[in-house]
Amino acid sequence: MAFVGCFLASIAVGCSSFNPAFLNLVSSSVGQDSFITLPNPPGFVVLAMVDNAQVGEQLVSFLSQTLNLSDADKRALRPRIRMRLRITYTDGTFQTVEMIDGSGTFVDPSFNAQSLPDLNQNSLTNIVARCDVDSIALEPGTNIEVFIPVELLQYAYVTTTTPGGGSILTLVERGSLAPQFRPLLTDEVDADGNVTLQRNIGVRDVPSPVPNVRCGSVVAVTIKGVLTVPFLNVASGTPPSYNLADTTTIAQIGGRYEVVVTVR
């Protein structure tokens, strides 16, 4: 397995050692009879998640003081990203694996108790499957998700009547969203392929299924982009917030990403 380990180093997963879950799956769940359709598989297929995304400067600036982040901490930050992949075997059976990568403690301290169990439920970033894999794809009905590490305040315009009989529009806080995983959605397009609503991922940047996976392959799913949240007021220290009527801003909460699937 030395070749596989050193190959993963070239895609930033690491050559010195695998995630413990990697070895567990070789000896346990992937090794169960229900997931083996060849009596003596000739080798393995490696599936790796690579989080190359960044955290937007405005969000880092907002949380850096409460989290006491050093410059080195800021440079090391990665959005916490979660995805579920389906490994389908040649006999039609399949296995769903959940993979999570990124900074697991980058969250508003006020919400640590609620957020951390969800943030750190596992640390699986690479797995091994036997060589009877037919295809690898995003689990149907799911999206890649990014963790929003701060509370988002929600505002709406309210019309107020003045003493003189006139009216003014005032932004009033109407609610909030606690830190949580948020699905990354694909842009909406019209019949001609023109973008009608930009969301988190372009139609050409979504992960493509990998069919006919050959033995010895390393399948890497790399996420690139920037985690961002809206700020109605850009003044320093002002909490993230948005207008409930601003559908464009709401559609882009979480940032912009590109997903690249490579097979070596």
C-alpha positions as CSV (number, residue, x, y, z in Angstrom):
1,M,0.0,0.0,0.0
2,A,3.0,2.3,-0.1
3,F,2.2,3.5,-3.6
4,V,-1.3,4.5,-2.5
5,G,-0.1,6.4,0.6
6,C,2.5,8.4,-1.3
7,F,0.0,9.2,-4.1
8,L,-2.3,10.7,-1.5
9,A,0.5,12.9,-0.4
10,S,0.4,14.5,-3.8
11,I,-3.2,15.5,-3.3
12,A,-2.6,16.8,0.2
13,V,-4.0,13.9,2.2
14,G,-0.6,12.8,3.5
15,C,1.9,10.0,2.9
16,S,3.1,9.2,6.4
17,S,-0.1,7.7,7.7
18,F,-3.8,7.3,6.8
19,N,-6.8,8.5,8.8
20,P,-7.5,5.7,11.4
21,A,-10.9,5.2,9.8
22,F,-9.1,4.3,6.5
23,L,-7.6,1.2,8.1
24,N,-10.7,0.4,10.0
25,L,-12.7,0.2,6.8
26,V,-10.1,-2.1,5.2
27,S,-10.5,-4.6,8.0
28,S,-14.1,-4.1,8.9
29,S,-17.0,-2.6,7.0
30,V,-15.6,-2.7,3.5
31,G,-14.3,-6.1,4.3
32,Q,-17.7,-7.6,5.2
33,D,-19.1,-10.2,2.8
34,S,-22.0,-7.9,1.9
35,F,-19.6,-5.6,0.2
36,I,-17.4,-8.1,-1.6
37,T,-18.5,-9.6,-4.9
38,L,-15.1,-11.0,-5.9
39,P,-13.8,-14.0,-3.9
40,N,-10.2,-12.7,-4.0
41,P,-10.1,-9.0,-5.0
42,P,-6.8,-8.1,-6.6
43,G,-6.4,-4.9,-4.7
44,F,-8.2,-1.7,-3.6
45,V,-9.7,1.5,-4.7
46,V,-8.9,4.6,-2.6
47,L,-11.5,7.4,-2.1
48,A,-10.2,10.7,-0.7
49,M,-11.7,14.1,0.2
50,V,-9.5,17.1,-0.1
51,D,-10.6,20.4,1.4
52,N,-8.8,23.2,-0.4
53,A,-11.4,25.9,0.4
54,Q,-10.7,29.0,2.4
55,V,-12.5,31.2,4.9
56,G,-13.4,34.8,3.8
57,E,-11.5,37.6,5.4
58,Q,-14.5,39.4,6.8
59,L,-15.7,36.3,8.6
60,V,-12.2,35.5,9.9
61,S,-12.0,39.1,11.2
62,F,-15.4,38.9,12.9
63,L,-14.5,35.7,14.8
64,S,-10.7,36.2,15.3
65,Q,-11.0,38.3,18.5
66,T,-13.4,36.0,20.3
67,L,-11.5,32.9,19.3
68,N,-8.1,34.5,19.9
69,L,-6.8,33.4,16.6
70,S,-3.1,34.0,15.8
71,D,-1.9,34.7,12.3
72,A,-0.8,31.1,12.0
73,D,-4.3,30.0,13.1
74,K,-5.9,32.2,10.5
75,R,-3.7,30.8,7.7
76,A,-4.6,27.2,8.7
77,L,-8.4,27.7,8.7
78,R,-10.5,25.7,6.3
79,P,-14.3,25.6,6.1
80,R,-15.8,22.5,7.8
81,I,-17.2,20.6,4.8
82,R,-19.3,17.4,4.9
83,M,-20.4,15.1,2.1
84,R,-21.9,11.7,1.7
85,L,-20.7,9.4,-1.1
86,R,-22.2,6.2,-2.4
87,I,-19.9,3.4,-3.4
88,T,-21.8,1.0,-5.7
89,Y,-20.4,-2.5,-6.2
90,T,-20.5,-4.7,-9.3
91,D,-23.3,-6.8,-7.8
92,G,-25.6,-3.8,-7.3
93,T,-25.1,-3.5,-3.6
94,F,-23.8,-0.1,-2.3
95,Q,-22.3,1.5,0.8
96,T,-22.8,5.2,1.8
97,V,-19.9,6.9,3.6
98,E,-19.9,10.3,5.2
99,M,-16.7,12.3,5.0
100,I,-15.9,15.6,6.9
101,D,-12.9,17.8,6.7
102,G,-11.9,21.3,7.7
103,S,-11.5,23.3,10.9
104,G,-13.6,21.6,13.6
105,T,-13.4,24.4,16.2
106,F,-13.9,27.5,14.1
107,V,-17.3,28.4,15.5
108,D,-18.8,31.3,17.6
109,P,-18.0,30.3,21.2
110,S,-21.5,31.2,22.2
111,F,-22.7,28.1,20.3
112,N,-20.0,25.6,21.1
113,A,-22.3,23.3,23.1
114,Q,-24.8,23.0,20.3
115,S,-22.3,23.0,17.4
116,L,-19.3,20.9,18.3
117,P,-21.1,17.4,18.4
118,D,-22.3,17.9,14.9
119,L,-19.0,19.4,13.8
120,N,-16.8,16.6,15.1
121,Q,-19.0,13.5,14.6
122,N,-16.3,12.0,12.6
123,S,-13.0,12.8,10.9
124,L,-13.2,10.5,7.9
125,T,-11.3,12.0,4.9
126,N,-10.2,8.9,3.1
127,I,-11.3,5.2,2.8
128,V,-10.4,2.0,1.0
129,A,-12.8,-0.2,-0.9
130,R,-12.2,-3.6,-2.4
131,C,-11.6,-3.8,-6.2
132,D,-15.2,-4.7,-7.2
133,V,-16.3,-1.1,-7.2
134,D,-18.6,-0.2,-10.1
135,S,-19.1,3.5,-9.5
136,I,-18.7,6.3,-7.0
137,A,-21.1,9.3,-6.8
138,L,-22.6,11.8,-4.4
139,E,-25.4,10.1,-2.4
140,P,-28.7,10.6,-4.2
141,G,-30.8,13.3,-2.6
142,T,-27.9,14.9,-0.7
143,N,-25.7,17.9,-1.2
144,I,-22.2,18.8,-0.2
145,E,-22.6,20.9,3.0
146,V,-20.5,23.7,4.6
147,F,-20.7,24.7,8.2
148,I,-21.8,28.3,8.9
149,P,-19.8,29.0,12.1
150,V,-21.8,32.1,13.2
151,E,-25.3,33.2,14.0
152,L,-27.0,35.0,11.0
153,L,-29.4,37.8,12.0
154,Q,-32.4,38.2,9.8
155,Y,-34.0,41.6,9.1
156,A,-37.0,42.9,7.3
157,Y,-38.1,46.4,6.2
158,V,-41.1,47.7,8.2
159,T,-43.1,50.8,7.2
160,T,-43.5,53.3,10.0
161,T,-45.8,56.3,9.9
162,T,-44.3,59.6,11.0
163,P,-46.1,62.2,13.1
164,G,-46.6,64.3,10.0
165,G,-48.4,61.5,8.2
166,G,-45.5,60.3,6.1
167,S,-43.9,56.9,6.1
168,I,-40.4,55.6,6.4
169,L,-38.8,52.2,5.9
170,T,-36.9,50.8,8.9
171,L,-34.9,47.5,9.1
172,V,-36.2,45.5,12.0
173,E,-34.6,42.2,13.3
174,R,-37.0,39.3,12.7
175,G,-35.1,36.3,13.7
176,S,-31.8,34.4,13.3
177,L,-30.2,31.2,12.1
178,A,-27.9,29.4,14.6
179,P,-24.6,28.0,13.3
180,Q,-25.3,24.9,11.3
181,F,-24.4,22.9,8.2
182,R,-25.9,24.4,5.1
183,P,-26.3,22.6,1.7
184,L,-24.3,24.0,-1.2
185,L,-26.8,24.4,-4.0
186,T,-26.3,24.5,-7.8
187,D,-27.0,27.7,-9.8
188,E,-30.5,28.0,-11.3
189,V,-30.4,28.2,-15.1
190,D,-33.0,28.8,-17.9
191,A,-33.6,26.6,-20.9
192,D,-30.7,28.1,-22.7
193,G,-28.3,27.5,-19.8
194,N,-28.1,31.1,-18.7
195,V,-27.8,31.6,-14.9
196,T,-31.0,33.0,-13.5
197,L,-30.0,32.8,-9.8
198,Q,-26.4,32.3,-8.7
199,R,-26.1,30.0,-5.7
200,N,-23.0,28.2,-4.4
201,I,-21.8,25.9,-7.2
202,G,-21.9,26.5,-11.0
203,V,-23.6,23.8,-13.1
204,R,-20.2,22.9,-14.6
205,D,-18.6,22.7,-11.2
206,V,-20.7,20.0,-9.5
207,P,-19.1,16.6,-8.7
208,S,-19.5,14.1,-11.5
209,P,-20.2,10.4,-10.9
210,V,-17.1,8.1,-11.5
211,P,-18.2,5.0,-13.4
212,N,-16.1,1.8,-14.2
213,V,-13.6,2.4,-11.4
214,R,-10.5,0.4,-12.1
215,C,-8.6,-1.6,-9.5
216,G,-5.7,0.5,-8.0
217,S,-7.5,3.8,-8.7
218,V,-7.3,6.8,-6.4
219,V,-10.5,8.9,-6.6
220,A,-10.0,12.3,-5.1
221,V,-12.9,14.8,-4.6
222,T,-11.4,18.2,-4.1
223,I,-13.4,21.2,-2.9
224,K,-12.2,24.7,-3.8
225,G,-13.8,28.0,-2.9
226,V,-14.4,30.5,-0.2
227,L,-16.7,30.4,2.8
228,T,-18.6,33.7,3.1
229,V,-21.6,35.0,5.0
230,P,-23.6,38.3,4.4
231,F,-23.1,41.5,6.4
232,L,-25.7,44.1,6.1
233,N,-23.4,46.5,8.0
234,V,-19.8,46.3,7.0
235,A,-18.6,48.1,10.1
236,S,-16.0,46.3,12.2
237,G,-17.6,44.0,14.9
238,T,-21.1,44.1,13.3
239,P,-22.6,40.6,13.3
240,P,-23.4,38.8,10.1
241,S,-26.9,39.6,8.9
242,Y,-29.2,39.7,5.8
243,N,-32.5,41.1,4.6
244,L,-35.2,38.4,4.4
245,A,-36.4,40.0,1.1
246,D,-32.9,39.7,-0.6
247,T,-33.2,36.4,-2.4
248,T,-29.9,36.9,-4.2
249,T,-28.0,37.2,-1.0
250,I,-29.8,34.4,0.7
251,A,-29.0,32.1,-2.3
252,Q,-25.3,32.8,-1.9
253,I,-25.0,32.2,1.9
254,G,-22.1,29.8,2.5
255,G,-19.9,31.1,-0.3
256,R,-18.9,30.0,-3.8
257,Y,-17.3,26.6,-4.6
258,E,-15.9,24.3,-7.3
259,V,-15.8,20.6,-6.9
260,V,-13.2,18.7,-8.9
261,V,-13.2,14.9,-9.2
262,T,-9.9,13.3,-10.3
263,V,-9.1,9.6,-10.9
264,R,-5.5,8.4,-11.0
